[in-house]
């Protein structure tokens, strides 16, 4: 993965945590999927979430946006929770839609991040986070414990170990 500085990554994570409107690309019409669980965690901490899925009009009782350009203007943050092959196009679409920061979700396996998507973020001055699960920042309980375990015993992106 392409690296960014510790301060850049921490600043972007902090900016995400200060947002009140966050879009989530990769939510599913199938209940119980990761993107849907993330939306619920964000809702618990009073963040208004905007599901993005080109194949749904509504997810979990919320209006679903078919593309990023359809999002309300106040949405400047996007969490991408899709297969890696969809990430680069979503990053390009995010820039076109006026999104200021993206979080390339880290999950089991590689997650959403790709070198190409990260390089595109860098080339276009789009703030980004990768290598971290947003649930560890926004969630509670086991997610906070998982964060502690990863930070102290496991693998964290080099940029966040010192933060």
ABEGO torsion letter per residue (X at the ends): XBBBBAAAAAAAAAAAAABABBBBBGBBABBGBAAAAAAAAAAAAGBBBBBBBAABABBGGBBBBABAAABBAABABBBBBBBAAAAAAAAAAAAAAGBABBBBBBBBEAEABBAAAAAAAAAAGBBBBBGBBAAAAABBEAAAAAAAAAAAABBBBAAAAAX
